Amino acid sequence: MKKQKNPRMGKTAVPGEWLYLTKTGIRVREIADAIATTCETEIWEDAGVLEIMLSEKSSMDVEHVRINPKDELTRSFVKEAGYEEVFLVTFVPEEYEYVEKIMKQIMAACGGMFCGDTEDFLPVVRGE
């Protein structure tokens, strides 16, 4: 029996929560500077939070986070990938096509990689 595709899947199957992994020393200021010419942003440096405006009603939020000490899976993945700084990135999955371009712009300036905040850390977006 052939499985029916869920009509709600497709491009919206992209997770809305991602991790941005990068080298030591990158902060939300560097991320904001990387996209300053193409995106409107609001930054709260002391809180480690960056809001990137995608449209009048949606945004891509980037928050510098520490991995929970009990989260060995994430800690191990980040270490094996060779990174130290972790940012939680959230956006509406329907905006993924636009967000992917922003991700690549950030990686071009700051390095690192984006991965889904999922059990298998997929999908992955790497720089060119």
C-alpha positions in Angstrom: 0.0 0.0 0.0 1.4 3.4 -1.0 1.6 5.9 1.8 -0.2 9.2 1.3 1.8 12.3 1.8 0.6 14.6 4.4 -0.6 17.8 2.6 0.8 19.9 5.4 4.3 18.5 5.0 6.7 19.7 2.2 8.5 23.0 2.8 6.8 23.3 6.2 8.5 20.1 7.3 11.5 22.2 8.2 11.8 22.7 12.0 11.2 26.1 13.5 13.9 25.6 16.1 17.6 25.5 15.0 21.0 25.7 16.5 23.7 27.9 15.2 27.1 26.5 16.2 30.2 28.6 15.8 33.7 29.2 17.2 34.5 30.9 20.5 34.0 34.6 20.7 31.1 35.1 18.3 28.3 37.1 19.9 25.0 38.5 18.7 26.8 41.8 17.8 28.9 40.0 15.2 25.9 38.2 13.8 24.0 41.5 13.5 26.9 43.2 11.8 27.1 40.3 9.3 23.6 41.0 8.0 23.4 44.8 8.7 23.2 45.7 5.0 20.4 43.4 4.2 18.2 42.9 7.3 16.6 45.1 9.9 17.6 43.9 13.4 17.0 44.7 17.1 19.8 43.6 19.4 20.0 43.1 23.2 23.7 42.5 23.7 23.6 42.0 27.5 20.9 39.4 27.1 22.6 37.8 24.1 19.5 38.2 21.9 19.1 39.3 18.3 15.8 39.7 16.5 16.0 39.7 12.7 12.9 41.1 11.0 11.7 38.8 8.2 8.5 40.7 7.5 6.1 43.0 9.3 4.7 40.1 11.3 7.6 37.6 11.6 11.2 37.4 12.8 14.1 35.1 13.2 15.2 35.2 16.8 18.8 34.3 17.8 19.7 33.7 21.4 23.1 32.9 22.8 22.6 29.9 25.1 24.5 27.5 27.3 23.9 23.8 26.8 22.1 22.2 29.7 24.7 20.2 31.7 22.3 17.1 31.5 22.1 17.4 27.6 25.0 15.1 26.8 23.7 14.5 23.2 23.9 18.2 22.2 27.1 18.7 24.1 28.7 15.8 22.3 27.4 16.9 18.9 28.7 20.4 19.3 32.1 19.2 20.5 32.4 16.6 17.7 31.5 19.3 15.1 34.4 21.4 16.5 32.4 24.4 17.8 32.0 26.0 21.2 29.4 28.8 21.0 25.7 27.8 20.6 22.8 30.0 19.6 19.1 28.9 19.6 17.5 30.2 16.4 13.7 30.2 16.0 11.5 31.3 13.1 8.2 30.3 11.4 9.0 27.3 9.3 7.2 28.8 6.3 9.9 31.5 6.2 12.7 28.9 5.7 13.5 29.8 2.1 14.3 33.4 3.1 15.9 32.4 6.4 18.3 30.0 4.6 19.7 32.9 2.7 20.2 34.8 6.0 21.9 31.7 7.5 24.3 31.6 4.6 25.1 35.3 4.9 25.8 34.8 8.6 28.1 31.8 8.0 30.0 33.7 5.3 30.9 36.3 7.8 31.1 34.4 11.1 31.7 30.8 10.1 29.9 27.9 11.8 26.9 25.8 10.8 23.2 25.7 11.4 21.4 22.5 12.3 17.9 21.6 13.3 17.3 21.5 17.0 16.0 17.9 16.5 17.0 14.5 17.9 19.3 13.9 14.9 20.3 17.6 14.4 18.9 17.5 10.9 18.6 19.3 8.6 22.1 20.9 8.4 23.0 24.1 6.6 26.7 24.7 6.0 28.5 27.6 4.4 29.6 27.5 0.8 
